[in-house]
Amino acid sequence: MKTKNYVEELKAKTAAELQDELVAAKKELFNLKFQNATNQLDNTSRIKEVRKNIARIQTVIAEKANAAE
């Protein structure tokens, strides 16, 4: 249910807000990977969660682009 709410929030955002969110998620993923490489990351499942969120954001961006055409 939490995922469904997150996707609805994404769909309500503008293209610029989605791009900002995508950049933030990619930065978070980089930081998590860096922490994992240096054995400082406790919750490794967070990497998988952030990767899926990036895919969700990109999907919503693509949907909006296709709807605009």
Contacts in CASP RR format, 6 or more apart in sequence:
PFRMAT RR
TARGET T0000
AUTHOR 0000-0000-0000
METHOD contacts of the structure
MODEL  1
MKTKNYVEELKAKTAAELQDELVAAKKELFNLKFQNATNQLDNTSRIKEV
RKNIARIQTVIAEKANAAE
3 56 0 8 1.000
6 53 0 8 1.000
6 56 0 8 1.000
7 56 0 8 1.000
7 60 0 8 1.000
10 18 0 8 1.000
10 21 0 8 1.000
10 56 0 8 1.000
10 57 0 8 1.000
10 60 0 8 1.000
11 60 0 8 1.000
11 63 0 8 1.000
13 21 0 8 1.000
13 60 0 8 1.000
15 61 0 8 1.000
15 64 0 8 1.000
18 57 0 8 1.000
18 60 0 8 1.000
18 61 0 8 1.000
18 64 0 8 1.000
19 61 0 8 1.000
21 57 0 8 1.000
22 54 0 8 1.000
22 57 0 8 1.000
22 58 0 8 1.000
22 61 0 8 1.000
25 50 0 8 1.000
25 53 0 8 1.000
25 54 0 8 1.000
25 57 0 8 1.000
26 54 0 8 1.000
28 50 0 8 1.000
29 47 0 8 1.000
29 50 0 8 1.000
29 51 0 8 1.000
29 54 0 8 1.000
32 41 0 8 1.000
32 46 0 8 1.000
32 47 0 8 1.000
32 50 0 8 1.000
33 47 0 8 1.000
35 41 0 8 1.000
36 44 0 8 1.000
36 47 0 8 1.000
41 47 0 8 1.000
END
